[in-house]
Amino acid sequence: MVADSSPQLSRNHLDWPFYGEEHRALAAEADAFIAGKGLGTIDHHDADSACKALVAKLGAGGFLRHCVPQAYGGVAQAIDSRSLCVMRETLAYADGLADFAFAMQGLGTGAISLSGTDAVKQAVLPKIAKGELISAFALTEPEAGSDVAAMACAARRDGDAYVLDGEKIFISNGGIADVYTVFARTGEAPGTRGISAFAVFADTPGFSIVERIDTIAPHPLARIRFDNCRIPAAQLLGQPGEGFKIAMRTLDIFRPSVAAAALGFARRALDEALAHAKARKMFGATLADLPTAQSTLGEMATAIDAAALLVARTAWRRDVQKLPATREAAMAKLTATENAQWVIDQALQMFGGRGVRVGEIVERLYREIRALRIYEGATEVQKLIIGRELMKTAK
């Protein structure tokens, strides 16, 4: 299919004081790119090829420059969370795979941007910005998802290298990525304090793709394995034992953008529902004339704006105030993803039988939103994070 930008994504929320002129300009640039068919034809039946093509197109369009720091080909001195949110909301509104392709370029190399040596940054980040390399973030394991402390994948120091052994699962871009940010137990201390982070290139001996994973919304996804996989010590990100801290810092940057992607899905669902309600003839009038439909549409719009305010606050707090935003990011992701699931469900219900037909936009959105309530910290984990942060400040 060709990504469809109609109906047009509203930009009223970008007039809020959380955003600047540069964000409104970026939104206009992205809108023009999509309207000009810059995303091209997106084949959801071949997610690997589609994502490779999307990365190349987004790189050529200059949009992936927002995923890396200025010193390595980026737009701003540091990665700007509000720009990530603008891009992800825009792309998610158009097509879920386009959002995925953009997001993983940042998430997959966020730890490199934060803690990599200059040599690793120079080898990876400029090519990420141009769409010449594809990246992945490898944290989850078969027995260690939300409970990161249960991680079993291990790395042992051997001279001027580390040797990795173990598996990771549900790795986005697994099978097509050129470079993986991998978290492994190095044993400096118990639990999360004994985890380190590494940049691992896909052509490293001992690295393999064990299984490709199909999901309800097709994305490149895989289980990967390390068997006596030797990594130069220079590819350690940060210091030994800092991996969990680096992972959390990376997620704090990108978690608000997950919420923004959910907003993009929800806004598209609302717009599709509005158009359908105004056109659907029922009981001598239209669906839009029925009080029950108007009430539902009103609730949908309110749920979207409530989430959008949390997203904007979180990104602004990080970008402008330079303050920790762990609690705020958790609130934004929790609210935006849960609200979007509800909004899309209501839109599909409004479409009736037509809504469950394969190929309908609301059917696609229904499948695409589900994973966002799980990845980068499930809803239940976000609640725990919020509670934990509250306890830190409770008197």
C-alpha positions, 0 to 999 in steps of 0.5 A: 500500500501507499502511505495515506496522509488523508485526512490531514493530521491536526497541528493545533497542539503544536501551538501549545507553549511546550513547542517552539517554531522549530517543531512547527517547521519540522511538522510542516516539513514532515507533512509535505514529505508524506503528502509528496509520497516520500514514504513510497509504497509500503508493503506490510506483507514484506516488513523486512524490505519495507523497513529497509526502504523506509530507513533509506527514504527517511535518511535521504529526507534528512529526518533521521538526523533527529535521532543522533547528536549534532556532532555526528550528523544530527540537527541539535547538540543533544537529541531533542525529545520534542522533535522525536515526538513530532516525527513519531506522531506524524509517521504513526498517523500515516503508517505504523511501519514508517514510525517503527523504522524511524523510532528504532534508528534512535532507540537502537543507538541511543546508548551509543550516543550517550555512552559510546567512545568517539570511535564507536560513535563515528563508526555508527551515528553518521550512517544512522543519520543518513539511513545507511545503517539499521540499528536495534536495541537488545535488552529483553530475554526469554526469562527477563522482560520486565524483570531486567535483573533476571538477565542471563546473557553474560559477557566475560572479559578476556584480554582486550575483548569481551566474550558474549554468550546467551540469547535475546528475544523480541528484538525489533529490527532483529534480522535486518539490523547492522548494529545492536546495542546489547545488554549483558551480565558482567557481574560487577554486583548483584542484580541490575548493577552487574549489567553492561552495554555493548555495541555489537555488529551483525557480522561479528562471528558468534552472532546469529539469528535463531528465529524470526517472530511474526506478530499481529502487526508485522514488524522485523522481529527476532530471537538472537543468540551469542555463542562465544561472540568476541567483542572488542573492549572498545565497544563497551558503552560506558563503564562496566556495570553501568548498562542498566543505568544507560538503558534507563537513560535511553528509555527516558529519552525515547519513552515519551516518543512511544506515547507520541506514536500512540497519539498518532494512531489515536488521532488517525482513528478519531479522524477516520471515525469522524469522517465515517460518522458524518457519511454513514446514513442511519435512522433517517439521519447520519451516525454523527447526528446521534447523541451517543455517537457525539458523546463517544467522539467527545470522549475520544477527543478528550482522551487524546488531548489529556495524553498529548498534554502529558507527552508535551510536558515530559519532552519539554521538561527534559529538553528545556528544564533539563530535569529528570523525567522518569516519572513524567515519561512513565505517566505519558506512556501509560496514559497515551498508550492506554487511551489510544487503545480505547480510542481505536476500539471505539472507532472500530466499534463505530465502523461496525462490521466494516471495521474488522475487515482486513485492509480497513485503516481502523483494523490496521490501527487496532493491530498496531496499537497493541504492542505499544502497551507492552514494549519499552516497559509494559503498562504495569511497569509504568505504574510501578515506576510512577509509584516508586518515584512518588515514594522517593519524594514522599515525606 
